[in-house]
């Protein structure tokens, strides 16, 4: 049996002495400050996790990967690894020029020789890589609304790895992992990919997978970027550490992988397999809907439950890593054990229990019981520390609507009612207050209005994270900006979008500040509802009509909504 999985693999780092020299020379280079996602990609390029890549993809490699899942030389590679930058940054570069790649603190991590510069067809990339050009997919949303318009390609010279201050002892490069397996004499290693806390079903399934492959087990969770709304990695790693002692120490290891996931389902599964192969693993567990992002715009799953397993199996031999297909494990109450759903013969006569990820989050949020059969008490305790009962969590109420629709008036009434209840600090981030204190230098162009809303979102997310209540009342006419704010806030607590649905005619009739009159006269450019669009929220948590309804009643509707969501308790006290 060959031990190709244990021999060292190529890295893109230069020697220590060369690195010191390069650092000194780099002060003269144009610098690109990497985004968090680019830092994850760069780390795995440099340490061999993305072997055989030698840098960010060239245009030829990119096109080939998008269309055929292969590099231009024919090697299997399913995911475009690209350095996206702004048009302005790209314009200032010559082909053949070296640039310095720095982290967000300005520390140099690598240099790159720019061999390619192009404007990709992102809709085509979305169709081919993610299966649909649909913004409901977090990576497609990122592609269109966060990533730069221009891609740069070229080889990387690694100077130093990104700094991690957390869980240092748990982070291993592919070569460190291979050396560890060599030292322990492990020949067969099955890797388990996860971005969620581990519960009893996962433990049962990983035990079975290791037994089936007669292999040792590497629990290899992703701690780079996962899906917006996932449990943060600090909480997850504490959960993993709480479970590790349930595994036999001699045959199980855990290491953290600093990967920025794309949630690309089938292609992601193949990508994960290649990355694990680079880390010295011989087997890889692929589950139902592996790395799926949930529902598309039509409310259906993006990928079929077994699409990922089929694509993996088709390329297994070429990849040189075997798939262990992951069964859907359920608790059979009558036998007090976990069993694979499709192997239960007496389904009709036994009680089968299962808690989905969504259901688990609901129980955590609402402080409901999480049964012993489902998870380990130590894991539940960690999760409860992170998710206090819902009526003790922070949240954001985000009013949106035309100028003069009554947003501020209702927001002020809500503020007073919540303060009367007491229990949590409440902050009102009204348009005018924010303009004065946070955004005094901004004008009213689309770009500046978006920036203003993003600032409101940032402050609201910090208030929410710290257990307070943020009430926001900007116009916020654009769907993508509102979505970005929602994602900022939902990392930490609930986001309640309230569409104040007053008609433009009514707002213009009220025209308290005389703004509509000025807009009609052309004195105000890009005015929402007159010369600029307002994108009506499709699924707000609440829509309120203000015509012929008094303010008190509107604010009360919001309170009732908060109560029904469990954010404030029904008795009126927190």
C-alpha positions as CSV (number, residue, x, y, z in Angstrom):
1,X,0.0,0.0,0.0
2,X,1.4,3.4,-1.0
3,X,1.8,6.1,1.7
4,X,1.6,9.0,-0.8
5,X,-0.8,10.6,1.7
6,X,2.0,10.9,4.3
7,X,4.9,12.4,2.1
8,X,5.3,16.2,2.5
9,X,3.4,18.3,-0.1
10,X,4.7,21.5,-1.8
11,X,4.1,24.8,0.0
12,X,4.4,28.3,-1.4
13,X,6.5,29.7,1.4
14,X,10.0,30.9,0.9
15,X,12.8,30.3,3.5
16,X,12.9,32.5,6.7
17,X,15.9,34.5,5.3
18,X,14.3,35.2,2.0
19,X,11.1,36.2,3.8
20,X,13.0,38.8,5.8
21,X,14.5,40.1,2.7
22,X,11.2,40.2,0.8
23,X,9.5,42.0,3.7
24,X,12.1,44.8,3.5
25,X,11.7,45.1,-0.3
26,X,7.9,45.0,-0.1
27,X,7.7,48.5,1.3
28,X,8.1,49.8,-2.3
29,X,5.3,47.6,-3.7
30,X,1.7,48.6,-4.3
31,X,-0.4,46.8,-1.5
32,X,-3.7,45.1,-1.6
33,X,-5.5,44.7,1.8
34,X,-7.1,41.3,1.7
35,X,-10.7,40.7,2.7
36,X,-11.4,38.0,5.4
37,X,-12.3,35.5,2.6
38,X,-9.2,36.3,0.6
39,X,-7.0,35.7,3.8
40,X,-8.6,32.2,4.2
41,X,-7.9,31.5,0.5
42,X,-4.3,32.8,0.7
43,X,-3.5,30.7,3.8
44,X,-4.6,27.5,2.1
45,X,-2.8,28.4,-1.1
46,X,0.5,29.0,0.8
47,X,0.3,26.0,3.1
48,X,-0.5,23.5,0.3
49,X,-4.2,23.0,1.3
50,X,-5.1,24.1,-2.2
51,X,-2.3,22.1,-3.9
52,X,-1.8,22.0,-7.0
53,X,-2.6,25.7,-7.2
54,X,0.4,28.0,-7.2
55,X,-1.5,31.2,-6.8
56,X,-4.7,32.9,-7.6
57,X,-6.1,31.5,-10.9
58,X,-5.1,32.9,-14.2
59,X,-7.9,33.8,-16.6
60,X,-7.4,30.6,-18.6
61,X,-7.5,28.5,-15.5
62,X,-10.5,30.4,-14.2
63,X,-12.5,29.8,-17.4
64,X,-11.6,26.2,-17.4
65,X,-12.6,25.7,-13.7
66,X,-15.9,27.5,-14.2
67,X,-16.8,25.5,-17.3
68,X,-15.3,22.0,-16.7
69,X,-14.1,21.9,-13.0
70,X,-10.5,21.5,-14.3
71,X,-7.5,23.7,-14.5
72,X,-6.2,24.5,-18.0
73,X,-3.7,21.6,-17.7
74,X,-6.5,19.1,-17.0
75,X,-6.1,18.7,-13.3
76,X,-9.4,18.4,-11.3
77,X,-10.2,21.6,-9.4
78,X,-13.9,22.6,-8.9
79,X,-13.7,26.1,-7.2
80,X,-12.5,29.4,-8.7
81,X,-9.9,30.8,-6.3
82,X,-9.6,34.4,-7.5
83,X,-8.3,37.7,-6.2
84,X,-11.2,40.1,-6.7
85,X,-10.3,43.8,-6.5
86,X,-12.0,47.1,-7.4
87,X,-11.8,48.6,-10.9
88,X,-9.9,51.5,-9.5
89,X,-7.2,49.3,-7.9
90,X,-6.9,47.2,-11.0
91,X,-6.4,50.3,-13.3
92,X,-3.2,51.2,-11.4
93,X,-1.5,47.9,-12.2
94,X,0.8,46.7,-15.0
95,X,0.8,43.1,-16.1
96,X,4.0,41.5,-14.7
97,X,4.0,43.8,-11.6
98,X,4.5,42.4,-8.1
99,X,2.0,43.5,-5.4
100,X,2.1,43.0,-1.7
101,X,-0.8,41.1,-0.1
102,X,-1.5,42.3,3.4
103,X,-3.9,41.4,6.2
104,X,-6.3,43.9,7.7
105,X,-3.7,45.2,10.1
106,X,-1.3,45.9,7.2
107,X,1.0,42.9,7.9
108,X,2.5,41.5,4.7
109,X,1.6,37.8,4.1
110,X,2.7,37.3,0.6
111,X,3.7,38.9,-2.7
112,X,1.9,38.1,-6.0
113,X,3.1,38.6,-9.6
114,X,0.1,39.9,-11.5
115,X,0.0,37.8,-14.7
116,X,-3.7,38.3,-15.5
117,X,-6.4,40.9,-15.1
118,X,-9.9,40.5,-16.4
119,X,-13.6,41.4,-15.7
120,X,-15.3,38.0,-15.2
121,X,-18.9,37.1,-16.3
122,X,-20.1,36.7,-12.7
123,X,-23.6,35.5,-13.8
124,X,-21.9,32.6,-15.7
125,X,-19.7,31.8,-12.7
126,X,-22.8,31.7,-10.5
127,X,-24.7,29.4,-12.9
128,X,-21.8,27.0,-13.3
129,X,-20.3,26.9,-9.9
130,X,-23.4,27.3,-7.7
131,X,-26.0,26.0,-10.1
132,X,-28.0,29.2,-10.3
133,X,-27.6,32.9,-10.6
134,X,-29.8,33.5,-7.6
135,X,-29.0,36.0,-4.9
136,X,-30.7,33.8,-2.2
137,X,-27.4,31.8,-2.4
138,X,-25.0,33.5,0.1
139,X,-22.0,33.0,-2.3
140,X,-23.8,34.4,-5.3
141,X,-24.9,37.3,-3.2
142,X,-21.3,37.8,-2.2
143,X,-20.1,37.5,-5.8
144,X,-22.5,40.2,-7.0
145,X,-22.7,42.5,-4.0
146,X,-19.4,42.2,-2.0
147,X,-16.7,41.0,-4.4
148,X,-14.7,43.4,-6.5
149,X,-15.6,43.7,-10.2
150,X,-12.1,42.7,-11.5
151,X,-10.1,39.5,-11.0
152,X,-6.3,39.4,-10.7
153,X,-4.4,36.1,-11.3
154,X,-0.8,35.2,-10.7
155,X,1.6,33.1,-8.7
156,X,2.1,33.7,-4.9
157,X,5.3,33.9,-2.9
158,X,4.4,33.2,0.7
159,X,6.2,35.2,3.4
160,X,4.3,34.3,6.5
161,X,1.1,32.6,7.5
162,X,-1.9,34.7,8.7
163,X,-1.9,35.3,12.5
164,X,-4.4,33.4,14.6
165,X,-4.6,34.3,18.3
166,X,-7.3,31.7,19.0
167,X,-7.0,27.9,19.4
168,X,-3.3,28.0,18.2
169,X,-2.6,24.4,19.3
170,X,-5.6,23.1,17.3
171,X,-4.6,24.6,13.9
172,X,-2.4,22.4,11.6
173,X,-1.1,22.9,8.1
174,X,-1.4,19.9,5.7
175,X,2.3,19.0,6.3
176,X,1.9,19.2,10.1
177,X,-1.2,16.9,9.8
178,X,0.8,14.4,7.6
179,X,3.7,14.5,10.0
180,X,1.3,13.8,12.9
181,X,-0.2,10.8,11.0
182,X,3.3,9.5,10.2
183,X,4.4,9.8,13.8
184,X,1.3,7.9,15.1
185,X,1.6,5.3,12.3
186,X,-1.9,6.0,11.0
187,X,-2.3,4.7,7.5
188,X,-6.0,5.2,6.9
189,X,-7.7,8.4,8.0
190,X,-11.3,9.3,7.5
191,X,-12.0,13.1,7.7
192,X,-15.3,14.6,8.9
193,X,-16.2,18.0,7.6
194,X,-18.5,20.2,9.8
195,X,-19.5,23.8,10.3
196,X,-22.0,23.0,13.1
197,X,-21.7,21.9,16.7
198,X,-21.5,18.1,17.1
199,X,-24.4,16.3,18.6
200,X,-25.0,12.6,19.4
201,X,-26.1,11.7,15.8
202,X,-22.8,13.1,14.4
203,X,-20.8,11.1,17.0
204,X,-22.7,7.9,16.1
205,X,-22.2,8.6,12.4
206,X,-18.5,9.3,12.6
207,X,-17.9,6.2,14.8
208,X,-19.7,4.1,12.1
209,X,-17.7,5.8,9.3
210,X,-14.4,5.1,10.9
211,X,-15.5,1.5,11.6
212,X,-16.7,1.0,8.1
213,X,-13.4,2.2,6.6
214,X,-11.4,0.6,9.3
215,X,-9.7,4.0,9.7
216,X,-8.7,6.5,12.3
217,X,-10.9,9.6,12.5
218,X,-10.0,13.3,11.9
219,X,-12.7,15.7,13.0
220,X,-11.9,18.6,10.7
221,X,-14.3,21.5,11.3
222,X,-14.2,24.7,9.3
223,X,-13.4,27.9,11.3
224,X,-12.9,30.3,8.4
225,X,-16.1,31.7,6.9
226,X,-19.2,29.6,6.9
227,X,-22.8,30.6,6.1
228,X,-24.2,33.9,7.5
229,X,-26.2,33.0,10.6
230,X,-24.1,29.9,11.6
231,X,-23.0,29.5,15.2
232,X,-19.7,31.4,15.6
233,X,-16.5,29.3,15.6
234,X,-15.5,30.2,19.1
235,X,-18.7,28.6,20.5
236,X,-18.4,25.6,18.1
237,X,-14.8,24.8,19.0
238,X,-15.7,24.9,22.7
239,X,-18.5,22.5,21.8
240,X,-16.1,20.2,19.9
241,X,-13.7,20.2,22.9
242,X,-16.6,19.2,25.1
243,X,-17.3,16.2,22.9
244,X,-13.8,15.0,22.2
245,X,-13.5,13.0,25.4
246,X,-16.4,10.8,24.1
247,X,-14.1,9.6,21.3
248,X,-11.3,7.0,21.8
249,X,-8.2,9.2,22.1
250,X,-5.9,6.7,20.4
251,X,-7.9,6.7,17.2
252,X,-9.3,10.2,16.9
253,X,-7.8,13.6,16.4
254,X,-9.3,17.1,15.8
255,X,-7.8,19.9,13.8
256,X,-9.3,23.3,12.7
257,X,-9.4,24.2,9.0
258,X,-9.3,27.9,8.1
259,X,-11.4,27.6,5.0
260,X,-13.9,30.1,3.6
261,X,-16.8,27.9,2.5
262,X,-18.8,28.8,-0.6
263,X,-21.8,26.5,0.3
264,X,-21.5,25.2,-3.3
265,X,-23.0,21.7,-2.7
266,X,-21.7,19.1,-5.1
267,X,-18.6,21.2,-6.3
268,X,-17.9,22.1,-2.7
269,X,-17.9,18.4,-1.7
270,X,-15.2,17.6,-4.4
271,X,-13.3,20.7,-3.2
272,X,-13.5,19.5,0.4
273,X,-12.2,16.1,-0.7
274,X,-9.2,17.5,-2.5
275,X,-8.4,19.7,0.5
276,X,-8.6,16.7,2.9
277,X,-6.4,14.6,0.5
278,X,-3.8,17.4,0.8
279,X,-4.0,17.1,4.6
280,X,-3.1,13.4,4.4
281,X,-6.6,11.9,4.7
282,X,-7.5,8.7,2.7
283,X,-11.3,8.8,3.2
284,X,-13.9,11.6,3.5
285,X,-17.4,11.6,4.8
286,X,-20.0,13.2,2.5
287,X,-23.4,13.7,3.9
288,X,-26.9,14.5,2.7
289,X,-27.0,17.9,1.0
290,X,-23.3,18.4,1.8
291,X,-22.5,22.1,2.1
292,X,-25.9,23.1,0.8
293,X,-27.0,26.7,1.6
294,X,-30.7,26.0,2.2
295,X,-33.5,27.4,0.1
296,X,-33.4,29.2,-3.2
297,X,-35.7,32.2,-4.2
298,X,-38.5,29.8,-5.1
299,X,-38.3,28.1,-1.7
300,X,-36.7,24.9,-2.9
301,X,-33.4,23.4,-1.9
302,X,-30.5,24.5,-4.1
303,X,-29.2,21.0,-4.5
304,X,-30.7,17.5,-4.4
305,X,-29.9,15.6,-1.2
306,X,-27.5,13.2,-2.9
307,X,-26.1,15.4,-5.7
308,X,-22.9,16.0,-3.8
309,X,-22.3,12.2,-3.2
310,X,-22.9,11.5,-6.9
311,X,-20.4,14.1,-8.1
312,X,-17.8,13.0,-5.5
313,X,-18.2,9.3,-6.5
314,X,-17.7,10.2,-10.2
315,X,-14.3,11.7,-9.4
316,X,-13.3,9.6,-6.5
317,X,-10.6,7.5,-8.3
318,X,-9.0,10.6,-9.8
319,X,-9.0,12.4,-6.5
320,X,-7.3,9.6,-4.7
321,X,-9.5,9.9,-1.6
322,X,-12.5,7.5,-1.0
323,X,-16.0,8.6,-0.1
324,X,-17.7,7.3,3.0
325,X,-21.4,8.1,2.4
326,X,-23.0,9.5,5.4
327,X,-26.3,8.1,6.5
328,X,-29.2,10.2,7.9
329,X,-29.1,9.1,11.5
330,X,-32.3,9.1,13.7
331,X,-33.0,8.2,17.3
332,X,-35.1,5.0,17.6
333,X,-36.8,5.5,21.0
334,X,-37.9,1.9,21.4
335,X,-34.3,0.7,21.1
336,X,-32.7,3.8,22.7
337,X,-30.1,4.1,19.9
338,X,-29.2,5.9,16.7
339,X,-29.8,4.1,13.5
340,X,-29.5,5.0,9.8
341,X,-33.0,6.0,8.7
342,X,-32.9,3.9,5.5
343,X,-31.9,0.8,7.3
344,X,-34.8,0.7,9.8
345,X,-37.0,-2.2,8.7
346,X,-39.8,-1.6,11.3
347,X,-40.4,2.1,10.7
348,X,-44.1,1.8,11.2
349,X,-44.0,0.2,14.6
350,X,-41.2,2.2,16.3
351,X,-41.0,5.8,17.5
352,X,-38.4,7.7,15.4
353,X,-37.2,11.0,16.7
354,X,-35.1,13.7,15.1
355,X,-34.3,17.4,15.6
356,X,-33.3,19.4,12.6
357,X,-30.7,22.2,12.8
358,X,-33.5,24.8,12.4
359,X,-35.5,23.2,15.2
360,X,-32.5,23.1,17.5
361,X,-31.9,26.8,16.9
362,X,-35.5,27.5,17.7
363,X,-35.3,25.6,21.0
364,X,-32.1,27.4,21.9
365,X,-33.6,30.7,21.0
366,X,-36.8,30.1,23.0
367,X,-35.1,28.4,25.9
368,X,-36.9,25.1,25.3
369,X,-35.7,21.7,26.4
370,X,-33.0,19.9,24.4
371,X,-33.3,16.2,25.2
372,X,-30.4,14.1,26.3
373,X,-30.8,11.6,23.5
374,X,-30.2,14.5,21.0
375,X,-27.0,16.1,22.5
376,X,-24.5,16.0,25.2
377,X,-25.2,18.2,28.3
378,X,-21.8,19.8,27.9
379,X,-22.6,20.9,24.4
380,X,-26.0,22.2,25.3
381,X,-24.4,24.2,28.1
382,X,-22.0,25.8,25.7
383,X,-24.8,26.7,23.3
384,X,-26.9,28.1,26.1
385,X,-24.1,30.4,27.2
386,X,-24.0,31.7,23.6
387,X,-27.8,31.8,23.2
388,X,-29.6,33.1,26.3
389,X,-33.5,32.8,26.2
390,X,-35.0,35.0,23.5
391,X,-36.5,37.5,25.9
392,X,-33.0,38.3,27.2
393,X,-31.3,38.6,23.8
394,X,-30.6,41.8,21.9
395,X,-32.6,42.5,18.7
396,X,-33.1,45.2,16.1
397,X,-36.3,46.7,14.8
398,X,-35.7,48.2,11.3
399,X,-38.3,50.5,9.9
400,X,-38.2,51.2,6.2
401,X,-40.5,53.4,4.0
402,X,-40.8,56.7,2.1
403,X,-39.8,60.0,3.6
404,X,-42.7,61.3,5.6
405,X,-44.3,57.8,5.9
406,X,-44.3,58.1,9.7
407,X,-41.3,55.8,10.5
408,X,-39.7,58.2,13.0
409,X,-43.0,58.9,14.8
410,X,-43.7,55.2,15.2
411,X,-40.1,54.5,16.2
412,X,-40.2,57.2,18.9
413,X,-43.5,55.8,20.2
414,X,-42.0,52.2,20.3
415,X,-38.9,53.6,22.0
416,X,-41.0,55.0,24.8
417,X,-43.1,51.9,25.2
418,X,-40.0,49.6,25.4
419,X,-38.3,52.0,27.9
420,X,-41.5,51.9,30.0
421,X,-41.2,48.1,30.2
422,X,-37.5,48.3,31.2
423,X,-35.0,45.4,31.3
424,X,-32.8,46.2,28.3
425,X,-31.2,49.4,27.1
426,X,-32.9,50.8,24.0
427,X,-31.3,53.0,21.3
428,X,-33.0,54.9,18.5
429,X,-31.0,55.3,15.4
430,X,-33.2,57.7,13.5
431,X,-32.2,59.0,10.1
432,X,-31.6,62.6,11.2
433,X,-29.8,61.6,14.4
434,X,-27.4,59.3,12.5
435,X,-26.8,61.9,9.8
436,X,-25.7,64.3,12.5
437,X,-23.5,62.0,14.6
438,X,-22.2,59.3,12.3
439,X,-22.6,60.5,8.7
440,X,-22.2,64.3,8.7
441,X,-19.8,64.1,5.8
442,X,-22.1,62.1,3.6
443,X,-24.3,63.4,0.8
444,X,-27.4,61.9,-0.8
445,X,-26.0,60.0,-3.7
446,X,-26.9,56.3,-3.9
447,X,-23.4,55.3,-2.8
448,X,-23.6,57.7,0.2
449,X,-27.1,56.6,1.2
450,X,-26.0,53.0,1.1
451,X,-23.0,53.8,3.2
452,X,-25.2,55.6,5.7
453,X,-27.5,52.5,6.0
454,X,-24.5,50.2,6.4
455,X,-23.2,52.3,9.3
456,X,-26.7,52.2,11.0
457,X,-26.5,48.4,10.5
458,X,-23.1,48.1,12.0
459,X,-24.1,50.1,15.1
460,X,-27.4,48.1,15.4
461,X,-25.5,44.8,15.2
462,X,-23.1,45.9,18.0
463,X,-26.1,47.0,20.2
464,X,-27.8,43.7,19.4
465,X,-24.6,41.7,20.2
466,X,-24.4,43.3,23.6
467,X,-28.0,42.5,24.5
468,X,-29.6,45.8,23.8
469,X,-32.5,46.9,21.5
470,X,-31.8,49.0,18.4
471,X,-34.6,50.8,16.7
472,X,-33.6,52.1,13.2
473,X,-35.8,54.3,11.0
474,X,-34.0,55.2,7.7
475,X,-35.7,55.2,4.3
476,X,-33.5,52.3,3.2
477,X,-34.9,52.0,-0.3
478,X,-32.7,49.1,-1.6
479,X,-33.2,45.4,-1.1
480,X,-29.5,44.5,-1.2
481,X,-28.6,47.0,1.5
482,X,-31.4,46.0,3.8
483,X,-30.3,42.4,3.3
484,X,-26.7,43.2,4.2
485,X,-27.9,44.9,7.4
486,X,-30.0,41.9,8.2
487,X,-27.0,39.6,7.9
488,X,-24.9,41.9,10.1
489,X,-27.6,41.9,12.8
490,X,-28.7,38.2,12.6
491,X,-25.2,37.1,13.6
492,X,-26.1,38.3,17.1
493,X,-29.9,38.4,17.5
494,X,-33.3,38.8,15.8
495,X,-33.9,41.3,13.0
496,X,-37.5,42.6,12.6
497,X,-38.1,44.5,9.4
498,X,-41.1,46.8,9.5
499,X,-42.3,48.2,6.3
500,X,-44.2,51.4,6.9
501,X,-46.4,51.1,3.8
502,X,-47.7,54.7,3.5
503,X,-48.4,55.5,-0.2
504,X,-46.2,58.1,-1.9
505,X,-49.3,60.2,-2.5
506,X,-50.0,60.4,1.2
507,X,-46.4,61.1,2.0
508,X,-46.4,63.9,-0.5
509,X,-49.6,65.3,0.9
510,X,-48.1,65.4,4.4
511,X,-44.7,66.7,3.2
512,X,-43.7,68.0,6.7
513,X,-40.2,69.0,5.7
514,X,-41.2,70.4,2.3
515,X,-38.8,67.9,0.7
516,X,-41.2,66.5,-1.9
517,X,-42.0,70.0,-3.2
518,X,-38.2,70.6,-3.6
519,X,-37.8,67.3,-5.3
520,X,-40.7,68.1,-7.8
521,X,-39.0,71.4,-8.5
522,X,-35.7,69.5,-9.3
523,X,-33.9,71.1,-6.3
524,X,-33.2,67.7,-4.8
525,X,-31.6,65.1,-7.0
526,X,-32.2,61.3,-6.6
527,X,-35.2,61.6,-4.2
528,X,-36.7,58.3,-3.2
529,X,-40.2,57.9,-4.7
530,X,-39.9,60.8,-7.1
531,X,-36.7,60.5,-9.1
532,X,-35.2,57.4,-7.5
533,X,-36.8,53.9,-6.9
534,X,-38.0,52.4,-3.6
535,X,-37.8,48.6,-3.6
536,X,-40.7,47.4,-1.6
537,X,-39.7,44.7,1.0
538,X,-41.2,41.4,-0.2
539,X,-41.3,39.5,3.1
540,X,-40.9,42.0,6.0
541,X,-41.7,40.6,9.5
542,X,-44.5,43.2,9.7
543,X,-46.2,45.7,7.4
544,X,-48.0,48.7,8.9
545,X,-50.4,51.0,7.3
546,X,-50.4,54.6,8.7
547,X,-53.2,56.2,6.8
548,X,-56.2,56.6,9.1
549,X,-54.4,54.7,11.9
550,X,-53.0,56.5,14.9
551,X,-49.4,56.2,15.9
552,X,-50.1,54.5,19.2
553,X,-51.9,51.6,17.3
554,X,-48.9,51.2,14.8
555,X,-46.4,51.0,17.7
556,X,-48.7,48.5,19.5
557,X,-48.7,46.3,16.3
558,X,-44.9,46.2,16.5
559,X,-45.0,45.3,20.2
560,X,-47.5,42.4,19.5
561,X,-45.1,41.2,16.8
562,X,-42.1,41.2,19.2
563,X,-44.3,39.4,21.8
564,X,-45.3,36.7,19.3
565,X,-41.6,36.2,18.4
566,X,-40.8,35.7,22.1
567,X,-38.5,38.8,22.2
568,X,-40.6,40.5,24.9
569,X,-42.6,38.5,27.4
570,X,-46.4,38.5,27.2
571,X,-47.0,40.0,30.6
572,X,-45.5,43.3,29.2
573,X,-42.3,42.9,31.3
574,X,-39.0,41.6,29.9
